[in-house]
Amino acid sequence: MMDWGTLSGIMTSIILVLFLGIWIWAWQPERKKSFDEAAQLALDDPETPDQPASSNQQAEKAK
């Protein structure tokens, strides 16, 4: 029968392998484009939360 120390070591090893797998997946070069696009989503939104879209468009026309 396993004791708590053995079970704890097995769980730590599993979590470490999962972490390394996710880290390797995230840093693959082919993922860079999709992550860069996702990082720009908040900056690309022309509307601000405190102004309705029509006010925002009128302010741009005035410039």
PyMOL Python script that loads the backbone (N, CA, C, O; Angstrom):
from pymol import cmd

cmd.read_pdbstr("""\
ATOM      1  N   MET A   1       0.836  -1.183   0.000  1.00  0.00           N
ATOM      2  CA  MET A   1       0.000   0.000   0.000  1.00  0.00           C
ATOM      3  C   MET A   1       0.886   1.254   0.000  1.00  0.00           C
ATOM      4  O   MET A   1       1.942   1.278   0.632  1.00  0.00           O
ATOM      5  N   MET A   2       0.439   2.293  -0.717  1.00  0.00           N
ATOM      6  CA  MET A   2       1.214   3.539  -0.803  1.00  0.00           C
ATOM      7  C   MET A   2       0.967   4.411   0.425  1.00  0.00           C
ATOM      8  O   MET A   2      -0.145   4.489   0.947  1.00  0.00           O
ATOM      9  N   ASP A   3       2.029   5.055   0.862  1.00  0.00           N
ATOM     10  CA  ASP A   3       1.857   6.024   1.940  1.00  0.00           C
ATOM     11  C   ASP A   3       1.712   7.422   1.341  1.00  0.00           C
ATOM     12  O   ASP A   3       1.805   7.592   0.126  1.00  0.00           O
ATOM     13  N   TRP A   4       1.486   8.410   2.187  1.00  0.00           N
ATOM     14  CA  TRP A   4       1.238   9.775   1.715  1.00  0.00           C
ATOM     15  C   TRP A   4       2.449  10.363   1.015  1.00  0.00           C
ATOM     16  O   TRP A   4       2.287  11.145   0.078  1.00  0.00           O
ATOM     17  N   GLY A   5       3.642  10.019   1.431  1.00  0.00           N
ATOM     18  CA  GLY A   5       4.855  10.538   0.800  1.00  0.00           C
ATOM     19  C   GLY A   5       4.982  10.076  -0.641  1.00  0.00           C
ATOM     20  O   GLY A   5       5.336  10.863  -1.519  1.00  0.00           O
ATOM     21  N   THR A   6       4.693   8.802  -0.891  1.00  0.00           N
ATOM     22  CA  THR A   6       4.758   8.265  -2.253  1.00  0.00           C
ATOM     23  C   THR A   6       3.686   8.897  -3.133  1.00  0.00           C
ATOM     24  O   THR A   6       3.960   9.294  -4.266  1.00  0.00           O
ATOM     25  N   LEU A   7       2.479   8.989  -2.617  1.00  0.00           N
ATOM     26  CA  LEU A   7       1.382   9.601  -3.369  1.00  0.00           C
ATOM     27  C   LEU A   7       1.677  11.069  -3.672  1.00  0.00           C
ATOM     28  O   LEU A   7       1.401  11.545  -4.773  1.00  0.00           O
ATOM     29  N   SER A   8       2.233  11.777  -2.705  1.00  0.00           N
ATOM     30  CA  SER A   8       2.587  13.171  -2.908  1.00  0.00           C
ATOM     31  C   SER A   8       3.667  13.307  -3.987  1.00  0.00           C
ATOM     32  O   SER A   8       3.599  14.215  -4.815  1.00  0.00           O
ATOM     33  N   GLY A   9       4.642  12.430  -3.985  1.00  0.00           N
ATOM     34  CA  GLY A   9       5.696  12.453  -5.008  1.00  0.00           C
ATOM     35  C   GLY A   9       5.154  12.169  -6.395  1.00  0.00           C
ATOM     36  O   GLY A   9       5.576  12.797  -7.366  1.00  0.00           O
ATOM     37  N   ILE A  10       4.223  11.230  -6.500  1.00  0.00           N
ATOM     38  CA  ILE A  10       3.619  10.897  -7.792  1.00  0.00           C
ATOM     39  C   ILE A  10       2.795  12.080  -8.312  1.00  0.00           C
ATOM     40  O   ILE A  10       2.875  12.425  -9.490  1.00  0.00           O
ATOM     41  N   MET A  11       2.012  12.691  -7.439  1.00  0.00           N
ATOM     42  CA  MET A  11       1.200  13.837  -7.858  1.00  0.00           C
ATOM     43  C   MET A  11       2.082  15.016  -8.266  1.00  0.00           C
ATOM     44  O   MET A  11       1.778  15.706  -9.239  1.00  0.00           O
ATOM     45  N   THR A  12       3.160  15.253  -7.541  1.00  0.00           N
ATOM     46  CA  THR A  12       4.079  16.332  -7.900  1.00  0.00           C
ATOM     47  C   THR A  12       4.694  16.073  -9.270  1.00  0.00           C
ATOM     48  O   THR A  12       4.823  16.994 -10.077  1.00  0.00           O
ATOM     49  N   SER A  13       5.070  14.838  -9.535  1.00  0.00           N
ATOM     50  CA  SER A  13       5.654  14.491 -10.831  1.00  0.00           C
ATOM     51  C   SER A  13       4.652  14.691 -11.962  1.00  0.00           C
ATOM     52  O   SER A  13       5.011  15.202 -13.023  1.00  0.00           O
ATOM     53  N   ILE A  14       3.410  14.296 -11.746  1.00  0.00           N
ATOM     54  CA  ILE A  14       2.378  14.456 -12.770  1.00  0.00           C
ATOM     55  C   ILE A  14       2.140  15.937 -13.060  1.00  0.00           C
ATOM     56  O   ILE A  14       2.044  16.339 -14.220  1.00  0.00           O
ATOM     57  N   ILE A  15       2.047  16.740 -12.009  1.00  0.00           N
ATOM     58  CA  ILE A  15       1.815  18.170 -12.198  1.00  0.00           C
ATOM     59  C   ILE A  15       3.001  18.825 -12.897  1.00  0.00           C
ATOM     60  O   ILE A  15       2.806  19.711 -13.729  1.00  0.00           O
ATOM     61  N   LEU A  16       4.226  18.410 -12.579  1.00  0.00           N
ATOM     62  CA  LEU A  16       5.412  18.943 -13.241  1.00  0.00           C
ATOM     63  C   LEU A  16       5.400  18.609 -14.732  1.00  0.00           C
ATOM     64  O   LEU A  16       5.704  19.469 -15.558  1.00  0.00           O
ATOM     65  N   VAL A  17       5.058  17.386 -15.080  1.00  0.00           N
ATOM     66  CA  VAL A  17       5.004  16.985 -16.486  1.00  0.00           C
ATOM     67  C   VAL A  17       3.920  17.770 -17.217  1.00  0.00           C
ATOM     68  O   VAL A  17       4.134  18.190 -18.354  1.00  0.00           O
ATOM     69  N   LEU A  18       2.762  17.978 -16.594  1.00  0.00           N
ATOM     70  CA  LEU A  18       1.700  18.771 -17.216  1.00  0.00           C
ATOM     71  C   LEU A  18       2.151  20.217 -17.420  1.00  0.00           C
ATOM     72  O   LEU A  18       1.910  20.795 -18.480  1.00  0.00           O
ATOM     73  N   PHE A  19       2.791  20.794 -16.431  1.00  0.00           N
ATOM     74  CA  PHE A  19       3.281  22.167 -16.554  1.00  0.00           C
ATOM     75  C   PHE A  19       4.281  22.284 -17.695  1.00  0.00           C
ATOM     76  O   PHE A  19       4.186  23.207 -18.505  1.00  0.00           O
ATOM     77  N   LEU A  20       5.227  21.374 -17.771  1.00  0.00           N
ATOM     78  CA  LEU A  20       6.225  21.425 -18.842  1.00  0.00           C
ATOM     79  C   LEU A  20       5.583  21.226 -20.215  1.00  0.00           C
ATOM     80  O   LEU A  20       5.993  21.860 -21.188  1.00  0.00           O
ATOM     81  N   GLY A  21       4.579  20.350 -20.300  1.00  0.00           N
ATOM     82  CA  GLY A  21       3.874  20.146 -21.559  1.00  0.00           C
ATOM     83  C   GLY A  21       3.154  21.399 -22.024  1.00  0.00           C
ATOM     84  O   GLY A  21       3.221  21.751 -23.202  1.00  0.00           O
ATOM     85  N   ILE A  22       2.465  22.077 -21.111  1.00  0.00           N
ATOM     86  CA  ILE A  22       1.764  23.311 -21.464  1.00  0.00           C
ATOM     87  C   ILE A  22       2.764  24.402 -21.832  1.00  0.00           C
ATOM     88  O   ILE A  22       2.530  25.162 -22.772  1.00  0.00           O
ATOM     89  N   TRP A  23       3.869  24.486 -21.107  1.00  0.00           N
ATOM     90  CA  TRP A  23       4.904  25.484 -21.391  1.00  0.00           C
ATOM     91  C   TRP A  23       5.505  25.278 -22.785  1.00  0.00           C
ATOM     92  O   TRP A  23       5.695  26.237 -23.534  1.00  0.00           O
ATOM     93  N   ILE A  24       5.798  24.039 -23.120  1.00  0.00           N
ATOM     94  CA  ILE A  24       6.346  23.740 -24.451  1.00  0.00           C
ATOM     95  C   ILE A  24       5.319  24.057 -25.528  1.00  0.00           C
ATOM     96  O   ILE A  24       5.671  24.616 -26.566  1.00  0.00           O
ATOM     97  N   TRP A  25       4.058  23.711 -25.300  1.00  0.00           N
ATOM     98  CA  TRP A  25       3.003  23.993 -26.272  1.00  0.00           C
ATOM     99  C   TRP A  25       2.868  25.502 -26.501  1.00  0.00           C
ATOM    100  O   TRP A  25       2.748  25.955 -27.640  1.00  0.00           O
ATOM    101  N   ALA A  26       2.888  26.276 -25.408  1.00  0.00           N
ATOM    102  CA  ALA A  26       2.685  27.720 -25.529  1.00  0.00           C
ATOM    103  C   ALA A  26       3.845  28.413 -26.229  1.00  0.00           C
ATOM    104  O   ALA A  26       3.633  29.434 -26.882  1.00  0.00           O
ATOM    105  N   TRP A  27       5.051  27.899 -26.117  1.00  0.00           N
ATOM    106  CA  TRP A  27       6.220  28.563 -26.687  1.00  0.00           C
ATOM    107  C   TRP A  27       6.595  28.029 -28.070  1.00  0.00           C
ATOM    108  O   TRP A  27       7.667  28.356 -28.581  1.00  0.00           O
ATOM    109  N   GLN A  28       5.750  27.231 -28.672  1.00  0.00           N
ATOM    110  CA  GLN A  28       6.039  26.770 -30.026  1.00  0.00           C
ATOM    111  C   GLN A  28       5.924  27.944 -30.995  1.00  0.00           C
ATOM    112  O   GLN A  28       5.003  28.751 -30.877  1.00  0.00           O
ATOM    113  N   PRO A  29       6.847  28.049 -31.950  1.00  0.00           N
ATOM    114  CA  PRO A  29       6.848  29.204 -32.866  1.00  0.00           C
ATOM    115  C   PRO A  29       5.548  29.370 -33.661  1.00  0.00           C
ATOM    116  O   PRO A  29       5.159  30.503 -33.944  1.00  0.00           O
ATOM    117  N   GLU A  30       4.879  28.305 -34.023  1.00  0.00           N
ATOM    118  CA  GLU A  30       3.656  28.449 -34.820  1.00  0.00           C
ATOM    119  C   GLU A  30       2.493  29.029 -34.016  1.00  0.00           C
ATOM    120  O   GLU A  30       1.484  29.404 -34.614  1.00  0.00           O
ATOM    121  N   ARG A  31       2.588  29.120 -32.701  1.00  0.00           N
ATOM    122  CA  ARG A  31       1.549  29.712 -31.866  1.00  0.00           C
ATOM    123  C   ARG A  31       1.724  31.225 -31.725  1.00  0.00           C
ATOM    124  O   ARG A  31       0.799  31.904 -31.278  1.00  0.00           O
ATOM    125  N   LYS A  32       2.872  31.761 -32.091  1.00  0.00           N
ATOM    126  CA  LYS A  32       3.180  33.176 -31.874  1.00  0.00           C
ATOM    127  C   LYS A  32       2.158  34.098 -32.544  1.00  0.00           C
ATOM    128  O   LYS A  32       1.723  35.076 -31.937  1.00  0.00           O
ATOM    129  N   LYS A  33       1.774  33.800 -33.777  1.00  0.00           N
ATOM    130  CA  LYS A  33       0.844  34.668 -34.501  1.00  0.00           C
ATOM    131  C   LYS A  33      -0.510  34.753 -33.791  1.00  0.00           C
ATOM    132  O   LYS A  33      -1.057  35.844 -33.630  1.00  0.00           O
ATOM    133  N   SER A  34      -1.045  33.620 -33.370  1.00  0.00           N
ATOM    134  CA  SER A  34      -2.356  33.640 -32.716  1.00  0.00           C
ATOM    135  C   SER A  34      -2.281  34.322 -31.347  1.00  0.00           C
ATOM    136  O   SER A  34      -3.226  35.006 -30.952  1.00  0.00           O
ATOM    137  N   PHE A  35      -1.174  34.148 -30.618  1.00  0.00           N
ATOM    138  CA  PHE A  35      -1.033  34.815 -29.327  1.00  0.00           C
ATOM    139  C   PHE A  35      -0.853  36.320 -29.511  1.00  0.00           C
ATOM    140  O   PHE A  35      -1.379  37.101 -28.718  1.00  0.00           O
ATOM    141  N   ASP A  36      -0.122  36.736 -30.540  1.00  0.00           N
ATOM    142  CA  ASP A  36       0.039  38.166 -30.810  1.00  0.00           C
ATOM    143  C   ASP A  36      -1.301  38.805 -31.185  1.00  0.00           C
ATOM    144  O   ASP A  36      -1.606  39.919 -30.758  1.00  0.00           O
ATOM    145  N   GLU A  37      -2.093  38.097 -31.982  1.00  0.00           N
ATOM    146  CA  GLU A  37      -3.414  38.614 -32.345  1.00  0.00           C
ATOM    147  C   GLU A  37      -4.312  38.721 -31.112  1.00  0.00           C
ATOM    148  O   GLU A  37      -5.039  39.703 -30.962  1.00  0.00           O
ATOM    149  N   ALA A  38      -4.269  37.733 -30.242  1.00  0.00           N
ATOM    150  CA  ALA A  38      -5.084  37.768 -29.029  1.00  0.00           C
ATOM    151  C   ALA A  38      -4.636  38.898 -28.101  1.00  0.00           C
ATOM    152  O   ALA A  38      -5.463  39.503 -27.419  1.00  0.00           O
ATOM    153  N   ALA A  39      -3.344  39.184 -28.071  1.00  0.00           N
ATOM    154  CA  ALA A  39      -2.837  40.258 -27.220  1.00  0.00           C
ATOM    155  C   ALA A  39      -3.302  41.626 -27.697  1.00  0.00           C
ATOM    156  O   ALA A  39      -3.386  42.558 -26.897  1.00  0.00           O
ATOM    157  N   GLN A  40      -3.604  41.765 -28.972  1.00  0.00           N
ATOM    158  CA  GLN A  40      -4.009  43.048 -29.533  1.00  0.00           C
ATOM    159  C   GLN A  40      -5.522  43.259 -29.523  1.00  0.00           C
ATOM    160  O   GLN A  40      -5.982  44.345 -29.877  1.00  0.00           O
ATOM    161  N   LEU A  41      -6.297  42.273 -29.137  1.00  0.00           N
ATOM    162  CA  LEU A  41      -7.761  42.390 -29.197  1.00  0.00           C
ATOM    163  C   LEU A  41      -8.283  43.563 -28.383  1.00  0.00           C
ATOM    164  O   LEU A  41      -9.139  44.305 -28.864  1.00  0.00           O
ATOM    165  N   ALA A  42      -7.799  43.748 -27.183  1.00  0.00           N
ATOM    166  CA  ALA A  42      -8.296  44.840 -26.344  1.00  0.00           C
ATOM    167  C   ALA A  42      -7.881  46.194 -26.893  1.00  0.00           C
ATOM    168  O   ALA A  42      -8.596  47.177 -26.698  1.00  0.00           O
ATOM    169  N   LEU A  43      -6.764  46.270 -27.560  1.00  0.00           N
ATOM    170  CA  LEU A  43      -6.280  47.537 -28.094  1.00  0.00           C
ATOM    171  C   LEU A  43      -6.949  47.900 -29.412  1.00  0.00           C
ATOM    172  O   LEU A  43      -6.991  49.075 -29.777  1.00  0.00           O
ATOM    173  N   ASP A  44      -7.468  46.923 -30.124  1.00  0.00           N
ATOM    174  CA  ASP A  44      -8.090  47.162 -31.422  1.00  0.00           C
ATOM    175  C   ASP A  44      -9.547  47.614 -31.319  1.00  0.00           C
ATOM    176  O   ASP A  44     -10.122  48.042 -32.320  1.00  0.00           O
ATOM    177  N   ASP A  45     -10.155  47.531 -30.143  1.00  0.00           N
ATOM    178  CA  ASP A  45     -11.553  47.892 -29.976  1.00  0.00           C
ATOM    179  C   ASP A  45     -11.700  49.410 -30.049  1.00  0.00           C
ATOM    180  O   ASP A  45     -11.156  50.114 -29.199  1.00  0.00           O
ATOM    181  N   PRO A  46     -12.423  49.931 -31.042  1.00  0.00           N
ATOM    182  CA  PRO A  46     -12.534  51.385 -31.193  1.00  0.00           C
ATOM    183  C   PRO A  46     -13.450  52.032 -30.151  1.00  0.00           C
ATOM    184  O   PRO A  46     -13.341  53.233 -29.906  1.00  0.00           O
ATOM    185  N   GLU A  47     -14.337  51.271 -29.543  1.00  0.00           N
ATOM    186  CA  GLU A  47     -15.276  51.820 -28.578  1.00  0.00           C
ATOM    187  C   GLU A  47     -14.663  51.800 -27.184  1.00  0.00           C
ATOM    188  O   GLU A  47     -13.968  50.854 -26.813  1.00  0.00           O
ATOM    189  N   THR A  48     -14.926  52.847 -26.421  1.00  0.00           N
ATOM    190  CA  THR A  48     -14.514  52.864 -25.023  1.00  0.00           C
ATOM    191  C   THR A  48     -15.742  52.623 -24.167  1.00  0.00           C
ATOM    192  O   THR A  48     -16.844  52.987 -24.576  1.00  0.00           O
ATOM    193  N   PRO A  49     -15.594  52.025 -23.000  1.00  0.00           N
ATOM    194  CA  PRO A  49     -16.763  51.690 -22.189  1.00  0.00           C
ATOM    195  C   PRO A  49     -17.540  52.911 -21.699  1.00  0.00           C
ATOM    196  O   PRO A  49     -18.748  52.807 -21.485  1.00  0.00           O
ATOM    197  N   ASP A  50     -16.896  54.057 -21.516  1.00  0.00           N
ATOM    198  CA  ASP A  50     -17.598  55.209 -20.985  1.00  0.00           C
ATOM    199  C   ASP A  50     -18.233  56.088 -22.061  1.00  0.00           C
ATOM    200  O   ASP A  50     -18.916  57.060 -21.741  1.00  0.00           O
ATOM    201  N   GLN A  51     -18.011  55.754 -23.332  1.00  0.00           N
ATOM    202  CA  GLN A  51     -18.622  56.520 -24.421  1.00  0.00           C
ATOM    203  C   GLN A  51     -19.361  55.586 -25.360  1.00  0.00           C
ATOM    204  O   GLN A  51     -18.831  54.540 -25.734  1.00  0.00           O
ATOM    205  N   PRO A  52     -20.577  55.946 -25.746  1.00  0.00           N
ATOM    206  CA  PRO A  52     -21.258  55.127 -26.746  1.00  0.00           C
ATOM    207  C   PRO A  52     -20.564  55.251 -28.106  1.00  0.00           C
ATOM    208  O   PRO A  52     -19.818  56.200 -28.345  1.00  0.00           O
ATOM    209  N   ALA A  53     -20.809  54.314 -28.966  1.00  0.00           N
ATOM    210  CA  ALA A  53     -20.142  54.285 -30.278  1.00  0.00           C
ATOM    211  C   ALA A  53     -20.441  55.539 -31.081  1.00  0.00           C
ATOM    212  O   ALA A  53     -19.557  56.041 -31.775  1.00  0.00           O
ATOM    213  N   SER A  54     -21.643  56.054 -31.008  1.00  0.00           N
ATOM    214  CA  SER A  54     -21.987  57.232 -31.802  1.00  0.00           C
ATOM    215  C   SER A  54     -21.204  58.459 -31.336  1.00  0.00           C
ATOM    216  O   SER A  54     -20.785  59.262 -32.170  1.00  0.00           O
ATOM    217  N   SER A  55     -20.994  58.625 -30.038  1.00  0.00           N
ATOM    218  CA  SER A  55     -20.211  59.753 -29.533  1.00  0.00           C
ATOM    219  C   SER A  55     -18.755  59.624 -29.952  1.00  0.00           C
ATOM    220  O   SER A  55     -18.098  60.615 -30.272  1.00  0.00           O
ATOM    221  N   ASN A  56     -18.266  58.413 -29.945  1.00  0.00           N
ATOM    222  CA  ASN A  56     -16.884  58.165 -30.336  1.00  0.00           C
ATOM    223  C   ASN A  56     -16.680  58.500 -31.814  1.00  0.00           C
ATOM    224  O   ASN A  56     -15.660  59.083 -32.182  1.00  0.00           O
ATOM    225  N   GLN A  57     -17.629  58.141 -32.646  1.00  0.00           N
ATOM    226  CA  GLN A  57     -17.520  58.423 -34.077  1.00  0.00           C
ATOM    227  C   GLN A  57     -17.645  59.922 -34.340  1.00  0.00           C
ATOM    228  O   GLN A  57     -16.967  60.444 -35.225  1.00  0.00           O
ATOM    229  N   GLN A  58     -18.497  60.627 -33.590  1.00  0.00           N
ATOM    230  CA  GLN A  58     -18.629  62.069 -33.761  1.00  0.00           C
ATOM    231  C   GLN A  58     -17.357  62.783 -33.355  1.00  0.00           C
ATOM    232  O   GLN A  58     -16.973  63.768 -33.986  1.00  0.00           O
ATOM    233  N   ALA A  59     -16.704  62.311 -32.325  1.00  0.00           N
ATOM    234  CA  ALA A  59     -15.449  62.937 -31.872  1.00  0.00           C
ATOM    235  C   ALA A  59     -14.354  62.747 -32.913  1.00  0.00           C
ATOM    236  O   ALA A  59     -13.525  63.636 -33.108  1.00  0.00           O
ATOM    237  N   GLU A  60     -14.343  61.591 -33.586  1.00  0.00           N
ATOM    238  CA  GLU A  60     -13.338  61.362 -34.627  1.00  0.00           C
ATOM    239  C   GLU A  60     -13.597  62.234 -35.842  1.00  0.00           C
ATOM    240  O   GLU A  60     -12.650  62.693 -36.480  1.00  0.00           O
ATOM    241  N   LYS A  61     -14.866  62.474 -36.179  1.00  0.00           N
ATOM    242  CA  LYS A  61     -15.204  63.320 -37.329  1.00  0.00           C
ATOM    243  C   LYS A  61     -14.806  64.780 -37.074  1.00  0.00           C
ATOM    244  O   LYS A  61     -14.435  65.498 -38.002  1.00  0.00           O
ATOM    245  N   ALA A  62     -14.885  65.205 -35.823  1.00  0.00           N
ATOM    246  CA  ALA A  62     -14.562  66.582 -35.468  1.00  0.00           C
ATOM    247  C   ALA A  62     -13.067  66.877 -35.621  1.00  0.00           C
ATOM    248  O   ALA A  62     -12.677  68.031 -35.794  1.00  0.00           O
ATOM    249  N   LYS A  63     -12.251  65.859 -35.559  1.00  0.00           N
ATOM    250  CA  LYS A  63     -10.795  66.052 -35.669  1.00  0.00           C
ATOM    251  C   LYS A  63     -10.440  66.398 -37.033  1.00  0.00           C
ATOM    252  O   LYS A  63      -9.264  66.601 -37.332  1.00  0.00           O
TER     253      LYS A  63
END
""", "prot")
cmd.dss("prot")
cmd.show_as("cartoon", "prot")
cmd.util.cbc("prot")
cmd.orient("prot")
